[in-house]
Amino acid sequence: LCRFVVALPPPSLKAPLLKPSPQWIYVVAAKYRAIRFGVPYDCSIEVELGYPPDECPNCGVLMVSHVGEGRSGPHSDSRTVDRIIPELGYVPGNVRWLCHRCNNTRKASTSKNMR
């Protein structure tokens, strides 16, 4: 059972809505990509990925969340969930955080070019 349940206060309290964490946003997006591409998805990747790092583990660029900035589409310094072997899907042992630029470079190159 996936743990992504955002607890909202009762309407009577009129408290502001809680915002999901950046991790939640990316993992939910990965779930929808898995459905779209027809690859496996295991919600336990949330635990394996952990909280997104500040820097891309591959190139060292500062990764930034652009969610809520009003512009659509990814940026080169956006965080992404990378499938190491795409055919295996979003499963433990096959996912990691990368910046969008490194993830796109990986798609066009061989794994020998990447660390």
Secondary structure, 3 states (H helix, E strand, C coil): CCCCCCCCCCHHHCCCCCCCCHHHHHHHHHHHHHHHHCCCECCCHHHHHCCCCCECCCCCCECECCCCCCCCCCCCCEEEEEECCHHHCECCCCEEEEEHHHHHHHHHCCHHHCC
